[in-house]
Amino acid sequence: MDEVHQITCLSLSTSEVSGDDGWLSPVEHAVQSKLHLPKRRADWRLGRWTAKHAVQRHYSESKTPLLLNQIEVLAASDGAPELFINGRRAELAISISHSGGHGFVALGANQHALGCDIEKVEPRSPAFISDYFTETEQAIYRETEAAHQPVLANLIWSAKESVSKALRQGLRLDTRSVQIELLESGRPDAGPFRASFSMDGQSFRGRWCVSHGFVRTIATNSPTLNIRHFQS
Ligand SMILES: CC(C)(COP(=O)(O)OP(=O)(O)OC[C@H]1O[C@@H](n2cnc3c(N)ncnc32)[C@H](O)[C@@H]1OP(=O)(O)O)[C@@H](O)C(=O)NCCC(=O)NCCS
């Protein structure tokens, strides 16, 4: 049987990010110096800060404590984040998201594709639903009680973003090529989902949760997954 894919995740907010730069590596300093838009710079810092603390947690039982500036998150040429420890590529896959001052990071084994996303729950327009959702997703949205539509719309959107990051494509991807199927969980605030990518038939598994007005999703192509700290 396949080993369960252990995923560690962490959410932190902008107010928790240190104002100094001592926690950045020299290469990260250089990257930051090119980020001139305040929001982009703040989001980038939030993503790195959250990622580095997630890595410290991930290794908390197995290694001597890592300093934040020994951990580097650098973007590959396609924009996907990659993790380095003491200058060497780490054997961990990483995914980063930020929304409304909240950062969200997932870490997992690097033999599996991994993506995560956080979205502030807000109403989505009819044009958004018809432009980005598949026919099946649109039908489910229409059948949902109006009060629950914003959560559902952001949840489906976030799950698509997580899959698009796992595929390392981001929104270069046609979001209608990813079909999200929410699975029964018996809970109103969290559950599993399945996703299929119509371009090559790949399938993904994921989890979602909603808390404090934000939806978070994680997607991976591993057959099994276990997530630590998802709803904390
Ligand atoms: C990935 C993408 C969908 C995320 O957009 P978003 O919803 O605005 O933002 P989120 O906060 O959820 O995610 C942003 C993070 O996605 C990650 N990301 C970016 N491109 C990625 C890719 N191709 N694959 C996986 N993850 C990616 C980054 O870590 C980024 O945060 P960071 O730049 O601060 O490290 C979007 O950035 C995208 O489509 N990127 C690809 C196309 C592009 O414009 N590339 C330019 C760089 S080459």
The ligand as a Gaussian input file, in Angstrom:
#p B3LYP/6-31G(d) Opt

LIG

0 1
 C       -0.023000      31.034000      -9.273000
 C       -1.072000      32.150000      -9.395000
 C       -2.354000      31.563000      -9.908000
 C       -1.300000      32.682000      -7.967000
 O       -1.997000      33.865000      -7.998000
 P       -2.809000      34.546000      -6.814000
 O       -4.096000      33.879000      -6.593000
 O       -2.856000      35.983000      -7.133000
 O       -1.918000      34.431000      -5.556000
 P       -1.718000      33.429000      -4.342000
 O       -1.390000      34.310000      -3.215000
 O       -2.756000      32.417000      -4.117000
 O       -0.403000      32.626000      -4.789000
 C        0.772000      33.303000      -5.064000
 C        1.902000      32.320000      -4.972000
 O        1.757000      31.298000      -5.948000
 C        3.047000      30.771000      -6.179000
 N        3.190000      30.564000      -7.617000
 C        3.414000      31.479000      -8.581000
 N        3.497000      30.873000      -9.782000
 C        3.337000      29.553000      -9.559000
 C        3.336000      28.411000     -10.390000
 N        3.550000      28.487000     -11.708000
 N        3.127000      27.209000      -9.846000
 C        2.954000      27.067000      -8.505000
 N        2.931000      28.130000      -7.647000
 C        3.130000      29.340000      -8.182000
 C        4.071000      31.761000      -5.627000
 O        4.675000      31.210000      -4.474000
 C        3.216000      32.969000      -5.285000
 O        3.618000      33.688000      -4.149000
 P        5.022000      34.464000      -4.080000
 O        5.283000      34.976000      -5.459000
 O        4.829000      35.516000      -3.054000
 O        6.013000      33.399000      -3.668000
 C       -0.582000      33.288000     -10.316000
 O        0.528000      33.928000      -9.742000
 C       -0.176000      32.784000     -11.675000
 O       -1.017000      32.424000     -12.478000
 N        1.113000      32.679000     -11.956000
 C        1.632000      32.078000     -13.170000
 C        1.651000      33.013000     -14.346000
 C        2.504000      34.196000     -14.150000
 O        2.047000      35.277000     -14.192000
 N        3.792000      34.011000     -13.932000
 C        4.671000      35.132000     -13.723000
 C        5.958000      34.636000     -13.117000
 S        6.861000      33.685000     -14.303000

